[in-house]
Amino acid sequence: MSDTSGDELTDSDIALLCDIGEFDHDSAKDENRARVAALMARGYVTCSLGDMAALGAKFMLTGKAQDMLSARGASLNEA
């Protein structure tokens, strides 16, 4: 895993954020746990509460992550 300084995100970080934004259950796999924790510490991910948790989503994007993905042109499945 590469070390990122500041607020820079790797391509794999962006992909993981997209997975979380699409409520992809693979984002909660053990091999992603450290990456999700790092994204949480940087303010991109939070634990799901309420309706999203009831639907099985363990994590959700923060406004910071949504803004960053929008600025990069990454689109999430909104179906």
Number of C-alpha atoms within 10 A of each C-alpha: 6 6 8 9 7 7 8 9 13 13 9 12 15 16 14 20 26 21 20 22 23 18 21 16 13 12 23 18 9 10 10 13 12 10 17 23 14 14 19 17 11 13 15 20 23 16 13 16 14 8 9 14 13 10 11 13 21 18 24 23 23 16 12 13 20 20 13 14 17 12 10 10 9 13 13 16 9 6 4
